[in-house]
Amino acid sequence: MLDTQSPVLVEEIRFPSGPTSLSGRLYLPASAPDTVVVLNSATGVPQTYYQHFARWLAAEHGMPCLTYDYRDFGESLTGRLKNSTVTMADWALIDIPAARAEMRRRFPRARLWTIGHSLGGMFGPLQGDVELIDRTICVCSGLVTLSDHPWPYRGLAGVFWYGHAPLAVRMLGYLPGKAIGFGSDLPPQVYWQWRKWCTSPRSYLPEIGTSLPKADWSRANGSVDLFAFSDDQMVPPAAVWRLADLYGSEARRHLIDPQELGLKSIGHIGAFARRNAAVWPRLIEG
C-alpha cells in the first residue's frame, strides 16, 4: 500500500524466528538506501505504535524501517495466549536477532542500525550478532528494579508485581493487560520473567553466564547511544546508566528533559508518539 502523504511503501511481511514466524511491516523509501533500521518494541507495545516514527525515517531520511511484533504477541500471535511458553528472553535473544537477519537478507549492502525501545535495547550486550550492527540506539532501556521508581509510581509498580496482576495471571493463564489497565495482554512466562527481573536488586545480571548468555559487547564494531528522559518514572535515568555500563565505557549517554524540546512530557512510552516528534531528530543524530 502506498502512503498518500509521503513517498513511502508499507509492506506487510512475515519472517522466520526460530521455530515460528513473526508479523512485521517494512516502511520503504522511494530511493535505494545506504542505511536500514530495525525497530525493537517495548514490552507490551504493538508494532503499530511505531508507525509514524518508522514512516518518518523512510520519508525524511531514506531509511527503510522494519517494525514487528514478538512471538505470541500482537499480530504474531497465532494460538491461545494461555498456551504460550514463550519467555521474555526468547523475545530478546531470538526474535530481535531474527529481525536483523531479515533486514540483512533484504539489504545486504546497507549499514544496519538497531533502535530498541525499553526491552528492545535491554539485552543488546547478550546477543550473538553484535559485530554485524553498525549503530545501536537504546531509548528508555535500562536495568530497572522496583527501588528505582519514584513515589507514588513505586506503589503502582508494587501492585503490578505483587498485587492484582500476578493473581490474574495465575487465574487466567496469561496477563490480561487490557482488562487491568496495562494496555496489552502478555504470555504468562513473559510476565513472570519480567516480574523476576524487575523485582530483583540487580535485574538479570546474576543470570549472565548461566541461564543467559555471557555479555560481550567488545565484539561490536558500531557505536552505542542510550537515551534517558528526566520524566521517565518506569525506567529512570539511573537504571539506563546501569545498562550503559554493560555496553561499555564508549557507550554515549544522553539525558533529555522534555522542556528542552518544548514538550510537556515524554515519559517512558512517549518518545515515539507523533505528538513528540521533536524528539526524533535527537535520537538519530550521530
Order of alpha helices (4+ residues) and beta strands (2+ residues): beta-beta-beta-alpha-beta-alpha-beta-alpha-beta-alpha-alpha-alpha-alpha-beta-alpha-beta-alpha
